[in-house]
């Protein structure tokens, strides 16, 4: 009986050691597998590579399609592990179509994350202050985004349901003046509609609640402020001058005095230099012929011009002219003297 006990005890020891060995072997295999998976996912094919390629993910491609193409190009080692990581990280349904700048020095997880974020190649669009819709359309056409004529057609659509700041705009007026001048980045395949919406969204952000409250407190409409700002953008350069000129023009409007602005006639005629004949044309933008603000904005104003239109500077002046610098005058006679001195 004692021998049986010893035999059982020895067998138990052997069984424990055997199980420990199996457990150790399994742990080793698991650890090796773990490091292998991590290596495939997190270590680039060539960490020191200086090669880059533009890789295009087509609409409708699955993570398997993407992984297979990347493997064939030598960007990743294995499409299987690319797909494995995409599924494990729940990114497989979030990989976005577009063109990406990739390199063998990028790991599978970096590439998957880049595609999930939609970090595609982008082109810069620089919309300048003082441009109008025709200038923007011409520029977009030169960049291959869309035809100028198509962009101008888009500006006539009603966007007031999407942007509250357009709700006081006359129904027949387009979105001239609201296409905020700035630098925009667009991905390949983005349309004129995307660009126009981005500009309107930027205007929405730039016209802060504080600025909107000031406009409301002064009993002015956003449309009138934008129209004034568009004039300031074309008339003078510095913020101080814009505030001063804004004060003069609002003051003229208050007493129904004609604005008589060359910039609005230039917008109407398209002529850079206007003549006396041009000032007599029948146009709602002719501020020589018609009192009040022109029919609508004449350019895309920047934030300085918008701010100046909202916060004009009061002064004793009623007239001004610009010749590199702005000359202000109290009376019409002084204005004529300044014109004779500086413009001839």
matplotlib code that plots the C-alpha trace (Angstrom):
import matplotlib.pyplot as plt

x = [0.0, 2.9, 4.5, 1.3, 1.1, 4.7, 4.1, 1.0, 3.0, 5.8, 3.2, 1.6, 5.0, 5.6, 2.1, 2.6, 6.0, 4.5, 1.7, 4.1, 6.2, 3.1, 2.0, 5.5, 5.6, 2.1, 3.2, 6.3, 4.4, 1.8, 4.5, 6.3, 3.0, 2.3, 5.6, 5.3, 1.9, 3.2, 6.1, 3.9, 1.6, 3.8, 7.2, 7.6, 9.0, 11.9, 12.1, 14.9, 13.2, 13.0, 10.6, 7.1, 4.2, 0.8, -1.6, -5.2, -8.0, -11.0, -14.6, -16.0, -12.6, -12.5, -9.7, -8.7, -8.5, -6.4, -4.1, -3.5, -2.6, -0.3, 1.5, 2.0, 3.6, 5.9, 4.5, 3.5, 4.6, 1.3, -2.3, -3.5, -2.1, -3.3, -6.8, -6.4, -5.4, -8.2, -10.8, -9.4, -9.3, -12.8, -11.4, -12.3, -15.5, -14.0, -11.1, -11.8, -11.3, -8.9, -5.2, -2.7, 1.0, 2.5, 6.0, 7.6, 8.8, 5.1, 3.8, 0.5, -1.2, 0.0, -1.4, -4.7, -5.0, -4.2, -7.0, -9.4, -8.8, -9.1, -5.7, -5.7, -3.5, -4.9, -4.5, -4.4, -6.8, -6.0, -9.0, -7.9, -9.7, -11.4, -12.0, -15.6, -17.5, -16.1, -12.5, -13.1, -14.8, -11.9, -9.4, -11.2, -11.3, -7.5, -7.1, -9.2, -12.0, -14.9, -15.9, -16.2, -19.7, -20.8, -19.4, -21.3, -24.5, -24.0, -23.8, -27.4, -28.7, -30.5, -28.3, -30.4, -31.6, -28.1, -26.7, -28.7, -26.6, -28.2, -31.7, -31.9, -30.4, -32.9, -34.2, -33.0, -29.5, -26.7, -24.0, -21.5, -19.9, -20.3, -17.6, -15.0, -11.5, -9.0, -6.7, -8.6, -7.4, -9.4, -8.9, -8.9, -12.5, -14.0, -16.3, -17.2, -20.2, -17.7, -15.6, -18.5, -19.9, -16.5, -16.4, -19.9, -19.1, -15.9, -17.9, -20.3, -17.4, -15.7, -18.9, -18.9, -22.0, -20.4, -20.2, -23.8, -25.0, -23.3, -25.0, -28.4, -27.9, -27.1, -30.4, -28.5, -28.9, -26.0, -26.6, -26.1, -23.0, -21.5, -22.4, -20.6, -17.6, -17.3, -17.0, -14.4, -12.4, -12.2, -11.8, -9.1, -6.4, -5.6, -8.0, -7.8, -8.7, -11.5, -13.0, -12.8, -14.3, -17.0, -17.9, -18.1, -20.2, -22.7, -23.0, -23.8, -26.4, -28.0, -28.7, -29.5, -26.3, -25.1, -22.2, -20.6, -18.2, -16.0, -15.7, -19.4, -19.4, -16.3, -18.2, -21.1, -19.1, -16.1, -13.9, -10.9, -10.8, -14.2, -15.2, -17.8, -20.0, -19.7, -21.0, -24.3, -25.1, -28.4, -27.3, -28.4, -24.7, -24.2, -23.9, -23.5, -27.0, -28.8, -28.7, -28.2, -26.1, -25.7, -27.9, -25.5, -21.9, -19.3, -16.5, -15.6, -14.5, -12.0, -12.5, -10.9, -13.5, -16.4, -15.2, -14.8, -18.3, -19.6, -17.4, -17.0, -15.0, -16.8, -15.1, -15.6, -14.9, -17.4, -15.0, -11.9, -9.7, -6.9, -3.5, -1.3, -2.6, -6.0, -6.7, -9.7, -11.6, -14.3, -15.9, -16.3, -14.1, -11.3, -11.9, -11.5, -8.3, -6.9, -7.9, -6.1, -3.1, -2.8, -4.6, -3.2]
y = [0.0, 2.3, 1.5, 2.4, 5.7, 6.5, 5.5, 7.8, 10.6, 10.2, 10.1, 13.3, 15.0, 13.9, 15.0, 18.5, 18.9, 17.7, 20.2, 22.9, 22.1, 22.2, 25.5, 26.9, 25.7, 27.2, 30.5, 30.6, 29.9, 32.5, 35.0, 34.3, 34.6, 37.8, 39.3, 38.0, 39.7, 42.9, 42.8, 42.4, 45.2, 47.7, 47.4, 48.9, 47.0, 49.5, 52.0, 53.9, 54.2, 57.6, 56.3, 57.6, 56.7, 58.1, 55.2, 55.5, 53.8, 53.4, 53.8, 50.4, 48.8, 46.5, 46.2, 43.0, 44.9, 47.6, 45.2, 43.1, 46.2, 47.4, 44.1, 43.9, 47.3, 46.3, 48.9, 46.2, 42.6, 40.9, 41.8, 39.2, 41.2, 44.5, 43.0, 41.4, 44.8, 46.6, 44.2, 44.0, 47.8, 48.1, 50.3, 47.9, 49.7, 53.2, 53.2, 56.1, 56.4, 58.9, 59.4, 58.9, 59.6, 56.3, 54.9, 51.5, 53.3, 53.3, 50.4, 48.7, 50.3, 53.8, 53.2, 51.9, 54.9, 57.3, 55.8, 55.8, 59.5, 60.3, 61.9, 62.1, 64.3, 67.8, 70.8, 74.3, 76.9, 80.5, 82.8, 86.4, 89.2, 91.5, 88.9, 88.5, 85.4, 85.7, 85.9, 82.8, 80.9, 81.7, 80.6, 77.3, 76.6, 77.2, 74.6, 72.1, 72.1, 73.2, 75.6, 79.3, 79.4, 76.5, 78.0, 81.3, 79.2, 77.7, 81.1, 81.7, 78.8, 79.3, 78.1, 79.9, 76.6, 75.5, 78.9, 81.2, 84.3, 84.2, 84.5, 88.3, 88.2, 89.2, 86.1, 87.2, 88.1, 85.5, 84.6, 87.2, 88.7, 85.6, 83.4, 84.0, 84.6, 82.2, 79.2, 76.0, 72.5, 70.1, 66.5, 65.1, 64.6, 67.4, 69.6, 73.2, 72.5, 71.3, 74.4, 76.8, 75.2, 75.3, 79.1, 79.6, 77.5, 79.5, 82.8, 81.3, 80.6, 84.0, 86.0, 85.2, 85.5, 88.7, 90.3, 89.2, 90.7, 94.0, 94.0, 93.4, 96.1, 98.6, 97.6, 96.6, 93.5, 91.1, 91.6, 95.4, 94.9, 92.5, 94.9, 97.7, 95.4, 94.4, 98.1, 98.8, 95.8, 97.5, 101.1, 101.2, 98.9, 99.3, 98.5, 102.0, 103.5, 101.0, 102.0, 105.7, 105.2, 103.0, 105.9, 108.3, 106.0, 105.1, 108.8, 109.6, 106.8, 108.3, 111.6, 110.0, 111.4, 109.6, 107.3, 108.0, 105.1, 104.1, 100.6, 99.8, 101.2, 99.1, 96.0, 96.9, 97.6, 95.4, 98.3, 98.9, 102.6, 104.3, 107.4, 110.1, 108.1, 105.0, 107.0, 107.6, 103.9, 102.5, 99.9, 99.1, 99.1, 102.7, 104.7, 107.9, 107.5, 105.7, 106.6, 104.1, 100.9, 99.1, 96.1, 93.8, 93.0, 93.7, 91.5, 88.9, 90.9, 89.7, 89.9, 93.4, 94.8, 93.1, 94.3, 97.8, 97.8, 96.7, 99.1, 102.3, 105.2, 108.5, 111.5, 115.0, 113.9, 113.4, 112.8, 110.8, 109.7, 107.2, 107.5, 105.0, 106.6, 107.8, 111.6, 112.7, 116.0, 117.7, 119.7, 119.1, 122.0, 120.5, 117.2, 118.8, 120.5, 117.2, 115.6, 118.3, 117.9, 114.1, 112.7, 115.0]
z = [0.0, 0.8, -2.5, -4.4, -2.5, -3.5, -7.0, -7.1, -5.6, -8.2, -11.0, -9.6, -9.7, -13.2, -14.3, -12.7, -14.4, -17.7, -17.4, -16.4, -19.5, -21.7, -20.2, -20.7, -24.3, -24.9, -23.3, -25.4, -28.6, -27.6, -26.9, -30.1, -32.0, -30.2, -31.2, -34.7, -35.1, -33.5, -35.9, -38.9, -37.8, -36.2, -37.8, -41.3, -44.3, -44.5, -41.7, -43.4, -46.8, -48.6, -51.2, -51.4, -53.6, -54.3, -53.5, -54.7, -52.7, -55.0, -53.7, -52.7, -51.9, -48.9, -46.4, -48.3, -51.6, -50.0, -48.2, -51.4, -53.4, -50.7, -50.5, -54.3, -54.2, -51.3, -48.9, -46.4, -45.8, -45.6, -46.7, -44.1, -41.1, -42.6, -42.7, -39.3, -37.7, -39.6, -38.2, -34.7, -34.4, -35.9, -38.7, -41.6, -42.4, -41.9, -44.5, -46.8, -50.5, -51.9, -52.8, -50.0, -49.8, -48.5, -47.9, -46.9, -43.8, -42.6, -40.7, -41.4, -38.4, -39.5, -42.9, -41.6, -39.2, -42.0, -44.2, -41.3, -40.7, -44.5, -44.4, -48.2, -50.5, -50.6, -52.9, -51.5, -52.7, -51.9, -52.1, -51.9, -50.1, -52.6, -55.2, -56.4, -57.6, -61.1, -59.8, -57.6, -60.5, -62.8, -60.2, -59.6, -63.3, -63.5, -60.6, -62.5, -59.9, -62.1, -64.8, -63.9, -65.3, -63.2, -60.0, -60.8, -61.3, -57.8, -56.2, -57.2, -55.2, -51.8, -48.9, -46.2, -44.7, -44.0, -42.9, -40.7, -41.5, -45.0, -43.8, -44.0, -47.5, -50.3, -52.0, -55.4, -54.2, -54.6, -52.1, -53.3, -50.2, -48.1, -49.8, -47.1, -48.5, -46.9, -47.7, -48.2, -48.6, -50.9, -51.7, -55.2, -56.3, -54.2, -56.1, -56.6, -54.2, -51.6, -52.0, -51.9, -48.8, -47.1, -47.8, -46.4, -43.3, -42.8, -42.9, -40.4, -38.1, -38.6, -37.9, -34.2, -31.9, -30.5, -34.0, -34.8, -31.5, -32.4, -35.8, -34.2, -31.5, -34.2, -36.0, -39.2, -41.2, -41.9, -45.6, -45.3, -43.2, -45.7, -48.5, -46.7, -45.9, -49.5, -50.5, -47.8, -49.1, -52.5, -51.4, -48.8, -47.3, -43.6, -40.8, -39.4, -42.8, -43.3, -39.9, -40.8, -44.3, -42.8, -40.5, -43.5, -45.6, -42.8, -42.1, -45.7, -45.8, -42.6, -44.4, -47.8, -49.3, -52.5, -51.8, -55.2, -55.2, -58.1, -56.8, -57.2, -60.8, -61.6, -60.4, -62.6, -65.7, -65.3, -66.3, -64.1, -64.9, -65.1, -67.1, -66.5, -68.9, -66.7, -63.7, -65.6, -66.4, -65.2, -62.7, -59.1, -58.4, -59.7, -56.4, -58.4, -59.9, -57.0, -53.3, -50.6, -50.7, -54.0, -54.8, -52.9, -52.1, -54.7, -53.4, -50.8, -47.7, -45.1, -41.4, -41.1, -43.5, -41.8, -38.4, -39.7, -41.2, -37.7, -35.7, -37.7, -36.4, -35.9, -37.4, -38.7, -42.2, -45.1, -48.0, -48.8, -51.6, -51.9, -53.6, -51.8, -48.6, -47.7, -47.6, -45.6, -46.0, -44.1, -47.0, -50.7, -51.5, -49.4, -51.1, -54.6, -53.4, -52.3, -55.6, -57.5, -55.3, -55.1, -58.2, -60.9]

ax = plt.figure().add_subplot(projection="3d")
ax.plot(x, y, z, "-o")
ax.set_aspect("equal")
plt.show()
